Amino acid sequence: MTSRLDQIIATRIRQDVQGMHAYAIQESKGMVKLDAMENPHRLPPALRKELGERLADLALNRYPGARIDELRVALGRHAQLPEGFDLMLGNGSDELISLLAMACDVPGASILAPLPGFVMYEMSAKLQGLKFVGVDLTPDFELDEKAMLDAIALHQPAIVYLAYPNNPTANLWNDDTIEKIVEAAPGLVVIDEAYQPFASRSYLDRVTKHEHVLLMRTMSKFGLAGVRIGYMMGPAALVAQVDKLRPPYNISVLNAETALFALEHEDVFAAQAADLKRERARLQSALKEMGLKSWPSDANMILVRVPDAGRSFDGMKARKVLVKNVSRMHPLLADCLRLTVGTAEENAQMLAALRSTL
């Protein structure tokens, strides 16, 4: 017999939502956690103590106020915000991606992105009821220039997402191809630089050449994944339109103060990023010595192909090392694992666990 709750779900919840799968987060308790591209380094004890004292002094009984604008200014200074541009904050980049889909929900609108890519581009489009157009990368995970330009001409997307570098493949795409895509796009182009602290170059020096390009970054890869601060930069008039959809008080006073504190100690986080880049190089060398195919990385992750992704993932997990099995995300990712770059000790454990499964 059908319950009232079953009837409500069947008739009041969108059919496409009922058929969706929620974003899955792996259980990681007791594991060496190398599945989510987090910075493995914590703040030094003295800075933790100082931050705790600052957070304790906050007026938690009040809504966020002027301090949020101070964070916007500090982030603009940190990111070298170009003249005539503005910056808006999101509760992580995920919220900004959702707001962009909402802002561009005009009749017949679609969102286009290369695949494999960050899953939230597609998810946000579908949750907003927009068509999502995915364009396959080449077998070496480069942009397929002709396929991208053909898809743009055919679908006339409201938004084109280009992750720079890409997730989960970790590579930076060809700049000439990116410029052709930007020039061809009839709507917005969002350059997602989530992994900018680890990348060899940025789109920032080119962003002012185009009035329809937005640059998106996050403090998650800076070292504050738990703080949930994303930000987006672009021409002030364009950012102002998207910002109308931002919920009031979307950034908590705790998160804002932590972010401001972190920006006051940029050198600490820059040193952590430098360490992770060194560890990334060591990991790539070790994977090559193991006879495994991995791809160039400009992020704090490495994509590697193993003989049997399921076997390696399960074997590593049994040895308390958690990575991401991306082999079923897209046909191009067959037998691929995504390895987050950790500390030297974590990476040694990860390599030992991986080696035991081969």
Buried (B, 14 or more C-beta within 10 A) or exposed (E): EEEEEEEEEEEEEEEEEEEEEEEEEEEEEEBBBBBBBBBBBEBEEEBEEBBEEEBEEBEEEEEBEEBBEEBBEBBBEBBEBBEEBBBBBBBBBBBBBBBBBBBBBEEEBBBBBBBBBBBBBBBBBBBBEBBBBBBBBEEEBBBBBEBBBEBBEEBBBBBBBBBBBBBBBBBBBEEEBBEBBBEBBEBBBBBBBBBBBBBEEBBBEBBBEBEBBBBBBBBBBBBBBEBBBBBBBBBEEBBEEBBEBBEEEBBBBEBBBBBBBBBEBEEBBEEBBEBBBEBBEBBBEBBEEBEBEBBBBBBBBBBBBBEEBEEBBEBBBEBEBBBBBBBEBBEBBEBBBBBBBBBEEBBBBBBEBBBEBE
